[in-house]
Amino acid sequence: MIYLNNETKIKELKQKIKKDNICIFIDFDKTITSNDSRDSWDAIANRKVMGEELANGLNVYYQKYGPIELDYTMTVEEKEKYIIEWYEKCMDLYYTYNLTKEKLKESVDYAGLEMRQGAKDFLFKLYKNNVPVIILSAGIGNVIEQFLKEENCYYDNITIISNFIKFDENENMIKFSDNMIHSLNKNIDKLGDLQVKEKIKGKEYRIAIGDLVDDITMMGKYPEDKSLKIGFLNSNITNNLEVYKKNFDIVFTEENNFYDIEKYINIV
């Protein structure tokens, strides 16, 4: 199903948005990838490569903290301490199990990550039309980068802002990047560096595409009449539909895809 929150605004923006005046902010897990795909944290925890304990540990944390992330009866302030705790515990697990660059690549190869239908064509069209794409993800940047390379769609118009793992000269994991990015602090105003700001400079319109309500902050504070917020509601549809309709201009439920998105924006 497709829900349009403000049809007048959407129609007006479709007329105004052109390939040379927009930039795209997009989430990765369950947005570029399909609803049924593993996420970029889980992708590394491949049992064939990293053993059972890492995967089991991550699953325990997901069962505890995942429902909190999707609970929209809680405020951001109430959630944040739990989300930070979740990310810190997951990061600690990766430190424990001696991740290397080779193991990361092998895990991604085995992970079975799948693109949402139409995502690859969508990214290609944005590349051909030189539209800046900022992938702002609370996942693991190395996985996102590796996956896009394997799919032959890691184009030079794409910038990834995420949690990157740093390796030493022997390709052993040292640590995660200093600034933790989690689902509640994804905001280009706070996280974007000068290079990113230069890429989006002069772009009058911004589009945010994500699967969590919190993804609407990716584009930063921006005028309503110059921004379009598109959401994939992947789970708990009955409970969360109204809050998604309240926050997104367009809401897709079930397994909608990027060909549906192209009906509402001009990228060619």
matplotlib code that plots the C-alpha trace (Angstrom):
import matplotlib.pyplot as plt

x = [0.0, 1.0, -0.1, 0.3, 0.2, -0.1, -0.9, -0.8, 2.7, 3.9, 2.5, 4.0, 7.4, 7.3, 7.0, 9.8, 12.3, 14.8, 17.9, 20.2, 18.6, 18.2, 20.3, 19.2, 19.7, 19.1, 19.3, 20.9, 19.6, 16.0, 15.9, 18.4, 18.4, 15.1, 12.9, 13.9, 17.7, 20.1, 21.4, 25.0, 25.8, 24.5, 26.3, 29.7, 28.5, 28.4, 28.6, 30.7, 33.4, 33.1, 31.7, 28.5, 29.2, 29.3, 26.1, 24.4, 25.5, 24.3, 20.9, 20.5, 21.1, 18.7, 15.9, 16.4, 16.9, 15.3, 11.7, 12.8, 14.1, 10.7, 8.6, 7.2, 5.3, 8.7, 10.4, 13.8, 15.2, 13.8, 15.1, 18.6, 20.3, 19.1, 20.2, 23.6, 24.0, 23.0, 25.5, 28.3, 27.6, 27.6, 30.9, 32.5, 31.5, 33.4, 36.5, 36.3, 36.2, 39.3, 37.8, 40.1, 39.6, 39.6, 37.0, 34.8, 34.9, 34.3, 31.3, 29.7, 30.2, 28.3, 25.8, 23.1, 22.4, 19.8, 18.9, 15.3, 13.7, 14.6, 17.4, 20.2, 18.5, 17.6, 21.2, 22.4, 20.0, 21.1, 24.7, 24.0, 22.3, 25.0, 22.6, 24.5, 23.6, 24.4, 24.0, 23.6, 23.5, 23.7, 25.1, 28.7, 30.2, 32.7, 29.9, 27.9, 31.0, 31.9, 28.3, 27.9, 31.2, 30.1, 26.8, 28.8, 27.0, 29.4, 29.5, 31.5, 28.3, 27.8, 29.1, 28.8, 28.5, 28.4, 30.2, 33.5, 35.8, 39.5, 42.2, 46.0, 48.7, 48.2, 44.5, 43.4, 40.6, 41.7, 38.5, 35.3, 35.4, 35.1, 31.7, 29.1, 26.2, 23.0, 19.4, 18.6, 21.4, 21.5, 21.6, 23.7, 23.9, 25.8, 27.6, 28.4, 32.0, 33.1, 33.4, 29.8, 28.5, 30.3, 28.6, 25.1, 25.8, 23.4, 20.9, 17.6, 15.6, 16.3, 14.8, 15.1, 14.4, 14.4, 12.6, 12.5, 10.7, 14.1, 15.5, 13.6, 16.4, 19.0, 18.6, 19.0, 16.7, 15.2, 12.1, 9.0, 8.2, 11.7, 11.9, 10.3, 10.3, 9.7, 9.3, 9.3, 7.1, 8.5, 7.0, 4.4, 2.3, -1.0, 0.6, 3.0, 1.1, -0.4, 3.0, 4.6, 1.8, 2.3, 6.1, 6.6, 5.1, 4.9, 4.6, 5.1, 4.0, 4.7, 7.4, 7.1, 10.2, 12.2, 10.2, 7.3, 9.4, 10.3, 6.6, 6.8, 10.2, 11.9, 15.4, 15.8]
y = [0.0, 3.6, 6.4, 10.1, 12.5, 15.7, 15.1, 18.9, 19.2, 16.0, 17.2, 20.6, 19.2, 16.8, 19.8, 21.7, 18.9, 18.4, 16.3, 19.3, 20.8, 17.8, 15.7, 12.4, 11.2, 7.5, 4.8, 1.5, -1.4, -2.3, 0.6, 0.1, -3.5, -5.4, -6.0, -9.6, -9.0, -9.2, -5.9, -4.7, -5.6, -9.1, -9.5, -9.7, -12.2, -15.0, -18.3, -19.9, -17.2, -15.9, -18.8, -19.3, -17.1, -13.7, -14.3, -15.6, -12.7, -10.2, -11.9, -11.8, -8.0, -7.6, -9.4, -7.1, -3.7, -4.1, -3.7, -0.5, 1.0, 0.4, 1.5, 4.9, 5.3, 6.2, 9.6, 9.9, 10.9, 7.7, 5.5, 7.0, 5.5, 2.0, 2.5, 3.7, 0.8, -1.6, -0.3, -0.3, -3.9, -4.9, -3.1, -4.8, -8.2, -7.4, -6.4, -9.8, -12.0, -10.9, -9.5, -9.0, -7.3, -10.7, -12.1, -9.0, -9.4, -13.2, -12.6, -10.1, -12.6, -15.2, -12.9, -13.0, -9.2, -8.4, -5.1, -3.9, -4.2, -1.2, 0.1, -0.7, 1.0, 3.9, 4.4, 4.1, 6.8, 9.1, 8.5, 9.2, 12.4, 13.5, 13.7, 13.7, 10.7, 10.6, 7.1, 7.9, 4.7, 3.5, 0.2, -0.6, 1.5, -1.2, -3.6, -1.0, -0.1, -3.8, -4.7, -1.8, -2.6, -6.2, -5.0, -2.6, 0.4, 2.2, 5.3, 8.5, 10.6, 8.4, 9.4, 6.9, 8.3, 5.4, 3.4, 2.4, -0.2, 0.8, -1.8, -1.9, -2.5, -6.3, -5.9, -6.7, -4.7, -1.8, 0.0, 1.6, 5.2, 7.7, 9.2, 6.5, 6.8, 5.2, 5.3, 8.4, 10.8, 10.5, 14.2, 15.8, 19.0, 17.2, 14.5, 16.0, 17.1, 19.9, 17.5, 16.4, 19.9, 21.0, 18.2, 19.3, 23.0, 24.8, 21.9, 23.5, 20.4, 17.5, 14.0, 11.6, 7.9, 5.5, 2.8, 4.3, 7.5, 8.7, 8.7, 11.9, 13.8, 12.6, 15.7, 18.0, 21.0, 21.9, 23.8, 21.6, 23.0, 22.1, 18.6, 15.2, 12.5, 8.9, 6.0, 2.2, 0.8, -2.8, -4.2, -3.6, -2.0, -1.9, -0.3, 2.1, 3.3, 6.4, 7.6, 7.0, 8.9, 11.7, 12.0, 11.0, 12.6, 9.2, 5.9, 2.5, -0.6, -4.3, -4.8, -1.7, -0.8, 2.0, 1.8, 3.1, 6.0, 7.1, 7.8, 10.7, 12.4, 13.4, 12.0, 11.8]
z = [0.0, -0.6, 1.7, 0.6, 3.6, 1.6, -2.1, -2.9, -1.6, -3.3, -6.7, -6.3, -5.4, -8.4, -10.7, -9.0, -8.3, -11.1, -11.4, -10.9, -7.8, -5.5, -3.1, -1.7, 1.9, 2.2, 4.9, 4.1, 6.2, 5.3, 2.9, 0.1, 1.2, 1.3, 4.3, 4.4, 4.1, 7.0, 8.2, 8.0, 11.7, 11.3, 8.0, 9.6, 12.2, 9.6, 11.4, 8.7, 9.1, 12.6, 14.5, 16.6, 19.6, 17.9, 16.0, 19.1, 21.2, 18.6, 18.5, 22.3, 22.1, 19.2, 21.0, 24.0, 22.3, 18.8, 20.1, 21.9, 18.7, 17.0, 20.0, 19.0, 22.3, 23.8, 23.4, 21.7, 25.1, 26.7, 24.0, 23.5, 26.6, 25.6, 21.9, 22.9, 25.3, 22.5, 20.1, 22.6, 23.5, 19.9, 19.2, 22.2, 20.7, 17.5, 19.5, 21.2, 18.1, 16.2, 13.1, 10.1, 6.7, 5.0, 7.4, 6.9, 3.1, 3.4, 5.7, 3.4, 0.5, 2.5, 4.2, 1.5, 1.6, -1.0, -2.5, -2.4, -5.8, -8.0, -5.7, -8.1, -11.0, -8.8, -7.7, -11.3, -12.5, -9.7, -10.7, -14.4, -13.5, -11.1, -8.1, -4.7, -2.6, 1.1, 2.6, 6.3, 8.2, 11.8, 10.4, 9.5, 6.7, 5.7, 5.0, 3.0, 0.9, 0.2, -0.7, -3.1, -4.7, -5.2, -6.7, -9.0, -7.8, -5.5, -7.6, -7.1, -6.4, -3.2, 0.2, 3.1, 6.6, 9.0, 11.7, 10.0, 11.4, 11.4, 10.7, 11.3, 8.8, 9.2, 8.5, 12.0, 13.6, 15.8, 16.7, 15.4, 14.2, 17.1, 16.4, 17.0, 14.6, 15.9, 14.8, 16.9, 15.9, 12.1, 11.2, 8.4, 10.3, 13.1, 11.2, 7.8, 7.1, 4.8, 1.8, 2.2, 2.7, -0.5, -2.4, -1.4, -1.6, -3.8, -4.0, -3.3, -2.5, -0.2, -0.2, 2.8, 2.3, 5.3, 7.2, 10.6, 11.7, 13.0, 9.5, 8.6, 10.5, 8.0, 5.9, 8.9, 9.7, 6.3, 5.1, 4.7, 1.3, 0.0, 1.4, 0.7, 3.3, 2.1, 4.5, 4.1, 7.0, 7.1, 10.3, 13.0, 10.3, 12.2, 15.3, 13.5, 10.4, 12.0, 13.3, 10.0, 8.2, 10.6, 10.0, 6.3, 3.2, 1.5, 3.3, 1.6, 3.4, 2.7, 0.1, -2.0, -4.0, -5.6, -8.8, -6.7, -5.5, -9.0, -9.6, -7.2, -8.1, -11.3, -11.5, -15.3]

ax = plt.figure().add_subplot(projection="3d")
ax.plot(x, y, z, "-o")
ax.set_aspect("equal")
plt.show()
